[in-house]
């Protein structure tokens, strides 16, 4: 694998993790949102990652398909979580029903923070790979002097 291929694969991972971090930040920002434009509480979102064979031309695509060696990461979809909303008794809340129950988003702050740490570490790992690629490229240029 050449340096540019490794760079492209790592950058695809960084881009995917950045998208996940943005979705996690949106979830945390809406943890107490009980009313949206669509009606009802905010629905937690999550990111679906997908591996995509890396190829710059058809020959590489065919070779990667046969031996399944190199893959990039991309976000295939951002979906709403299907978990039930949290029910809280708060008869004074403007969004309370006739029984005094308010529906809150199905977001766990702890789960979102753990996911954010995971995304951050993955982003940092890809950044370290890119830093190593840069160092190798610079050493290669020094050899040419």
Secondary structure, 3 states (H helix, E strand, C coil): CCHHHHHHHHHHHHHHHHHHHHHHHHHHHCCCCCCCCCCCCCCCEEEEEEEEECCCCHHHHHHHHHHCCCEEEEEEEEEECCCCCEEEECCCCCCCCCCCEEEECCCCHHHHHHHHHHHHHHHHHHHHHHHHHHHHHHHHHHHCC
